[in-house]
Amino acid sequence: MDEPLRAWRDTLEDLGVMGFVREPVEPAQAQPQAAVPSSAPPARPAPARVPAGPEVKRAPRPVPPAPSAYAPPADPIGCPPPEAVAAAPDLTALQQAIQGCLACPLGPSRLKFVFGEGDPHAKLMFVGEGPGRDEDLQGRPFVGKAGELLDKMIGAIGLKREETYIANVVKCRPPDNRTPTPDEACACLGYLHRQIELVRPAVIVTLGATPLRELVGISEGITRVRGQWKRVQVGGREIPVMPTFHPAYVLRQYTQDVRRAVWADLKAAKEWIDRPAEG
Ligand code: SF4
């Protein structure tokens, strides 16, 4: 048994999954070629035609009350201007510029701002959805059970957490761990773009559907898209993106198929960053 697979087996056993049977690992999907993978996102399926039928009268739907408008503050601490974000020369300066942000409704309810952490020049960058309860308490991304699993997933491909960079689409916890709204994600996305520009990763692994939708612009189900190389243009660079499941999903759906899929996705990302430099 080779070292990464042994580490993965240890991960499973640490999480209480006993009797793990080694099965042959399928070849990683969509092996990267010399150039940035160019698989275009599949076209959206055409809407199904519904045959005309007798007219059915429905009761009018109740109109939900309009959400209370959130007015972001006008000052540069509560709402850092894009020029200040773009001018941040490094991650420390960027964090200082945006850590007081109140530009969307998630800001006032956070306990801690969760900027992101890791090697400022990491080749491999993970992007998740947003902070949960543990992250909000600690001010760090991916702590708690999902974070522990992410650490083990990283270990299984022969890296340490601190050799990667980990960030989220939104820096403040959505209430009740709900998915950030498109407006909230949009308000925060400039910060993530600047983080990516400064880290300059060779590969981004998106964790779950939200970063794939908000960062890469792909709204298809993660189950269908995971394992297929995508790409994103940030700061004039085209960066390969490997979509995979969020560790919290892996914990909920602890099947061998899901674990094997994540293993294959991370292995493909690792192989991409380990490929010989082009001459
Ligand atoms: S989630 Fe992002 S945009 Fe919203 S307040 Fe927090 S840092 Fe600002």
Residues whose N, C-alpha, C, O or C-beta is under 5 A from the ligand:
A	BS01	SF4	I98 C101 L102 A103 C104 L106 G107 V170 K171 C172 E184 A187 C188
